[in-house]
Amino acid sequence: MTMTKMSMTKTIKCMVSLIFLLFAQHVYAIDAAGKTMIVRGEVAATNVDEGDKRDLKRRSAIFESDLVTTGVSSKSQFRMRDGGMLALQESTELLIAEYKFDQKTEQQSIVLDLVEGGLRSITGAIKNKKEDYKLKTPTATIGIRGTHYQVQLDNGNLWLAVWDGAIDVQLMVGSNAGTILSLGVGESYSYAMINKNGNVQTFLHPPKIFAQGLSSEISEAETATASNAGRINNGSNSSISDSSSANFNSRQILAAIAAEEEEFIFDDNLNSLEQIESPSIRDLALAKQGSMVYSQAEVFSQLNITDFSASMEINFDNGLISKGQMSFIEGRDPAQWNAMFQGNMNITDTDVLLDLSITRADHAGALADGFISAEFRQLTGLETVFGDFELTDLATGARVNGAYLINGQ
């Protein structure tokens, strides 16, 4: 029995939808470094490769190559793919330079770059080897050995606290460059400060800077004196004031941290696509600049279509779609089908529409007519164009149809 045109089109669309879903699940399940759990104030992420900036909200995904920023009086917390937690303080810039975690292949590597501000982290599964988890700062690179730690950049000084576990800090500046400072369990100290010249000062108690923004119940009257602090490398730092070097009781700070953590909700369903909110197509299109060429094409049809080729160029500055072409051979007919098209990208209040029109189509030299549609889909963003096509030979009445996708370069 011959399938009707309607049932054939429906079958093709079902095939494409299934392939798209599998493709999208692969992209987001693998590439997301984590998701946003808490946002207070202004928090955003900018992809440093593409230049696209997006505001983050609860359940928004963050990715490798994202520069995550918090504004004044703002903060955020993230649940990472390996199960770890990352909390950013106000006025912070953190680059997720590398994030790879695959339980099946045991491939694991995290490289974070703290540009300014501060963070606190509880490591997840990636913690067994210090070379697998690195935090880079302007003055030192920190290797993590499975821990709960905190760092703060302040006027060129790097402050370090290890609440549990241990870290190894390699100095990158000054006469001590290359020296390793170990802090935490099994070491002499858990708290330290490295100034911009590479001089190190260690402390027996948490420095006051780590109490900033925590519970107001921590008062200066309950601090230990600065005389309890120890020093190494014979380096004093004249830029540290007496108030900055005063030390708090670690139990009080940890209690305040625990109180703050009550609002952090652990969600084990990180891999669920429903739990991760990516930026909308509209937001991506508004942020995108310049042109993008789409040329890596695939076709899906119940007909025997071979030698399929399709491409187009979208200018995100003016919305013009140009250089559109599609060609293929169907069945045993050696004659090639060709179509040239162009169009416009229209950004509405809620969506992005791709309107295409065929400027010329032919089959075996005879004129043809039909339509080519196109759209972006949420889970693949602006990276892939999806669409349907149908062409009819005006001389013979021969008709071909199918669905396609074209990946951008």
BELVEN-V515337 format. One record per helix or strand of 3 or more residues. SS is the DSSP state (h for helix, s for strand). FROM is the first residue (numbers start at 1). LEN is the number of residues. If there is no record, write none. Layout:
BEGIN
ss:SS from:FROM len:LEN
ss:SS from:FROM len:LEN
END
This chain:
BEGIN
ss:h from:5 len:27
ss:s from:32 len:9
ss:s from:43 len:5
ss:s from:53 len:3
ss:s from:60 len:4
ss:s from:66 len:5
ss:s from:75 len:6
ss:s from:85 len:4
ss:s from:93 len:10
ss:s from:107 len:10
ss:s from:118 len:5
ss:h from:130 len:3
ss:s from:133 len:4
ss:s from:140 len:5
ss:s from:148 len:7
ss:s from:157 len:8
ss:s from:166 len:6
ss:s from:180 len:5
ss:s from:191 len:4
ss:s from:200 len:4
ss:h from:208 len:4
ss:h from:220 len:3
ss:h from:226 len:3
ss:h from:242 len:4
ss:h from:250 len:12
ss:h from:273 len:3
ss:h from:281 len:7
ss:s from:291 len:10
ss:s from:305 len:11
ss:s from:320 len:11
ss:s from:336 len:12
ss:s from:352 len:12
ss:s from:366 len:7
ss:s from:374 len:4
ss:h from:378 len:3
ss:s from:381 len:13
ss:s from:399 len:10
END
